[in-house]
Amino acid sequence: MNFILVFIGGGLGSICRFGISLFMKNQGYVFPMATLLANALSCIVLGTLVGWTIKNGNTSDVQKYLLMTGFCGGFSTFSTFTNETFQLLQDGNLAFAFGNILVSLIVCLICIFIGIKCV
């Protein structure tokens, strides 16, 4: 049953990530904003679920497998983040590449913190 929960959650997370990329596609950013937004939102969701688990001492299979592993795993985009950073490096956009690494790390750490503290 847990595999099915991860499968469904991953599909829903991937659909959400795809929707964000479609929405942001024609905004004209050189900086990969859609990936940053998907990763930040995923970190807020995951942080909130981790905070809930810390506060309540346990978590259900739906929270653990459907939401934390499946949805957040499908919604966050580390491979896309890495590829976009690599493309920025190849294109000679060193400032954007290293900015993407720094901003993504800082924003996502803050989002995990926000998610945990919101519970």
C-alpha contacts under 8 A as a table, 3 or more apart, distances in Angstrom:
res1	aa1	res2	aa2	distance
1	M	4	I	5.26
1	M	5	L	6.49
2	N	5	L	5.03
2	N	6	V	6.25
2	N	61	D	7.24
2	N	65	Y	6.17
2	N	66	L	7.92
3	F	6	V	5.15
3	F	7	F	6.04
3	F	65	Y	7.87
4	I	7	F	4.91
4	I	8	I	6.09
5	L	8	I	5.26
5	L	9	G	6.00
5	L	62	V	6.92
5	L	65	Y	5.66
5	L	66	L	4.56
5	L	70	G	7.01
6	V	9	G	5.10
6	V	10	G	5.81
6	V	65	Y	5.15
6	V	66	L	4.95
6	V	67	L	7.79
6	V	69	T	6.23
6	V	70	G	4.13
6	V	71	F	7.41
7	F	10	G	5.20
7	F	11	G	6.19
7	F	66	L	7.70
7	F	70	G	6.33
8	I	11	G	5.17
8	I	12	L	6.27
8	I	66	L	6.74
8	I	70	G	6.97
8	I	71	F	7.83
9	G	12	L	5.14
9	G	13	G	6.08
9	G	65	Y	7.59
9	G	66	L	4.56
9	G	67	L	5.90
9	G	69	T	7.63
9	G	70	G	4.12
9	G	71	F	4.12
9	G	72	C	7.81
9	G	74	G	7.26
10	G	13	G	5.06
10	G	14	S	6.04
10	G	66	L	7.57
10	G	69	T	7.67
10	G	70	G	4.06
10	G	71	F	4.63
10	G	72	C	7.30
10	G	73	G	6.24
10	G	74	G	4.28
10	G	75	F	7.22
11	G	14	S	5.10
11	G	15	I	6.18
11	G	70	G	7.65
11	G	71	F	7.22
11	G	74	G	6.52
12	L	15	I	5.13
12	L	16	C	6.28
12	L	71	F	6.11
12	L	74	G	7.31
12	L	75	F	7.82
13	G	16	C	5.13
13	G	17	R	6.21
13	G	70	G	7.21
13	G	71	F	4.35
13	G	72	C	6.26
13	G	73	G	7.18
13	G	74	G	4.44
13	G	75	F	4.03
13	G	76	S	7.78
14	S	17	R	5.02
14	S	18	F	6.07
14	S	71	F	7.61
14	S	74	G	4.72
14	S	75	F	5.14
15	I	18	F	5.04
15	I	19	G	6.12
15	I	75	F	7.81
16	C	19	G	5.03
16	C	20	I	6.33
16	C	75	F	6.51
17	R	20	I	5.19
17	R	21	S	6.31
17	R	38	A	5.96
17	R	74	G	7.74
17	R	75	F	5.27
17	R	76	S	7.46
18	F	21	S	5.07
18	F	22	L	6.20
19	G	22	L	5.12
19	G	23	F	6.12
20	I	23	F	5.04
20	I	24	M	6.05
20	I	34	A	6.01
20	I	37	L	7.92
20	I	38	A	7.05
21	S	24	M	5.16
21	S	25	K	5.66
21	S	34	A	5.28
21	S	35	T	7.43
22	L	25	K	5.08
22	L	26	N	7.87
23	F	26	N	7.32
24	M	27	Q	5.44
24	M	33	M	7.42
24	M	34	A	5.80
25	K	28	G	7.28
25	K	34	A	7.81
29	Y	32	P	6.71
29	Y	33	M	6.91
31	F	96	F	6.37
31	F	100	N	7.22
32	P	35	T	5.76
32	P	36	L	6.52
32	P	81	F	7.92
32	P	84	E	6.92
32	P	100	N	7.60
33	M	36	L	5.02
33	M	37	L	5.98
34	A	37	L	5.10
34	A	38	A	6.12
35	T	38	A	5.12
35	T	39	N	6.05
35	T	76	S	7.92
35	T	77	T	6.45
35	T	80	T	7.10
35	T	81	F	6.26
36	L	39	N	5.16
36	L	40	A	5.99
36	L	81	F	7.75
36	L	104	S	6.06
37	L	40	A	5.09
37	L	41	L	6.06
38	A	41	L	5.27
38	A	42	S	6.01
38	A	75	F	6.41
38	A	76	S	5.88
38	A	77	T	7.13
39	N	42	S	5.05
39	N	43	C	6.10
39	N	75	F	7.23
39	N	76	S	4.73
39	N	77	T	6.22
39	N	78	F	7.88
39	N	104	S	7.83
39	N	108	C	6.70
40	A	43	C	5.08
40	A	44	I	6.31
40	A	104	S	7.82
40	A	107	V	6.44
40	A	108	C	5.05
40	A	111	C	5.95
41	L	44	I	5.06
41	L	45	V	6.28
41	L	111	C	7.40
42	S	45	V	5.11
42	S	46	L	6.03
42	S	72	C	5.43
42	S	75	F	6.14
42	S	76	S	5.66
43	C	46	L	4.99
43	C	47	G	5.72
43	C	72	C	7.71
43	C	76	S	7.91
43	C	108	C	5.83
43	C	109	L	7.68
43	C	111	C	5.38
43	C	112	I	4.96
43	C	115	G	7.31
44	I	47	G	5.05
44	I	48	T	6.03
44	I	108	C	7.96
44	I	111	C	4.80
44	I	112	I	5.26
44	I	113	F	7.82
44	I	114	I	6.47
44	I	115	G	4.55
44	I	116	I	7.94
45	V	48	T	5.17
45	V	49	L	6.29
45	V	72	C	7.31
45	V	112	I	7.90
45	V	115	G	6.32
46	L	49	L	5.08
46	L	50	V	6.08
46	L	67	L	7.99
46	L	68	M	5.97
46	L	72	C	6.51
46	L	112	I	6.76
46	L	115	G	6.94
47	G	50	V	5.03
47	G	51	G	5.95
47	G	111	C	7.07
47	G	112	I	4.26
47	G	113	F	6.41
47	G	114	I	6.94
47	G	115	G	4.00
47	G	116	I	4.64
48	T	51	G	4.99
48	T	52	W	6.09
48	T	112	I	7.46
48	T	114	I	7.59
48	T	115	G	3.87
48	T	116	I	4.76
48	T	117	K	7.46
48	T	118	C	6.47
48	T	119	V	6.19
49	L	52	W	4.97
49	L	53	T	6.20
49	L	63	Q	7.20
49	L	68	M	7.08
49	L	115	G	7.47
49	L	116	I	7.33
50	V	53	T	5.00
50	V	54	I	6.16
50	V	115	G	7.90
50	V	116	I	6.20
51	G	54	I	5.05
51	G	55	K	6.05
51	G	115	G	6.78
51	G	116	I	4.00
51	G	117	K	6.71
51	G	118	C	7.61
51	G	119	V	5.71
52	W	55	K	5.14
52	W	56	N	5.96
52	W	59	T	7.85
52	W	116	I	7.33
52	W	119	V	5.81
53	T	56	N	5.26
53	T	57	G	5.37
53	T	58	N	5.18
53	T	59	T	5.49
54	I	57	G	5.32
54	I	58	N	7.33
55	K	119	V	7.56
56	N	59	T	7.68
59	T	63	Q	6.12
59	T	64	K	6.40
60	S	63	Q	5.21
60	S	64	K	6.12
61	D	64	K	4.97
61	D	65	Y	5.57
61	D	66	L	7.28
62	V	65	Y	5.53
62	V	66	L	4.95
62	V	67	L	6.53
63	Q	66	L	5.85
63	Q	67	L	5.02
63	Q	68	M	6.08
64	K	67	L	6.01
64	K	68	M	5.04
64	K	69	T	6.24
65	Y	68	M	5.84
65	Y	69	T	4.97
65	Y	70	G	5.80
66	L	69	T	6.28
66	L	70	G	4.93
66	L	71	F	6.09
67	L	70	G	5.49
67	L	71	F	4.68
67	L	72	C	6.20
68	M	71	F	6.09
68	M	72	C	5.33
68	M	73	G	7.14
69	T	72	C	5.90
69	T	73	G	5.40
70	G	73	G	5.18
70	G	74	G	5.96
71	F	74	G	5.17
71	F	75	F	5.84
72	C	75	F	4.94
72	C	76	S	5.81
73	G	76	S	5.59
73	G	77	T	7.90
74	G	77	T	7.44
77	T	80	T	5.19
77	T	81	F	5.98
78	F	81	F	4.88
78	F	82	T	6.07
79	S	82	T	5.10
79	S	83	N	6.16
80	T	83	N	5.06
80	T	84	E	6.02
81	F	84	E	5.25
81	F	85	T	6.12
82	T	85	T	5.12
82	T	86	F	6.11
83	N	86	F	4.98
83	N	87	Q	6.14
84	E	87	Q	5.01
84	E	88	L	6.21
85	T	88	L	5.07
85	T	89	L	6.29
85	T	97	A	5.04
85	T	98	F	7.80
85	T	100	N	6.83
85	T	101	I	7.47
86	F	89	L	5.04
86	F	90	Q	6.18
86	F	97	A	7.38
87	Q	90	Q	4.98
87	Q	91	D	6.07
88	L	91	D	5.09
88	L	92	G	6.30
88	L	93	N	5.04
88	L	94	L	6.73
88	L	96	F	6.71
88	L	97	A	5.29
89	L	92	G	5.13
89	L	93	N	5.56
89	L	94	L	5.52
89	L	97	A	5.85
90	Q	93	N	7.51
93	N	96	F	5.42
93	N	97	A	6.11
94	L	97	A	4.99
94	L	98	F	6.10
95	A	98	F	5.43
95	A	99	G	5.71
96	F	99	G	4.81
96	F	100	N	5.80
97	A	100	N	5.13
97	A	101	I	6.50
98	F	101	I	5.06
98	F	102	L	6.17
99	G	102	L	5.12
99	G	103	V	5.74
100	N	103	V	5.27
100	N	104	S	5.70
101	I	104	S	5.38
101	I	105	L	6.14
102	L	105	L	5.31
102	L	106	I	6.17
103	V	106	I	5.21
103	V	107	V	5.80
104	S	107	V	5.24
104	S	108	C	5.87
105	L	108	C	5.35
105	L	109	L	6.09
106	I	109	L	5.23
106	I	110	I	6.19
107	V	110	I	5.15
107	V	111	C	6.11
108	C	111	C	4.87
108	C	112	I	6.18
109	L	112	I	5.24
109	L	113	F	6.32
110	I	113	F	5.03
110	I	114	I	6.11
111	C	114	I	4.94
111	C	115	G	6.03
112	I	115	G	5.11
112	I	116	I	6.22
113	F	116	I	5.21
113	F	117	K	6.11
114	I	117	K	5.13
114	I	118	C	5.98
115	G	118	C	5.27
115	G	119	V	7.11
116	I	119	V	5.98
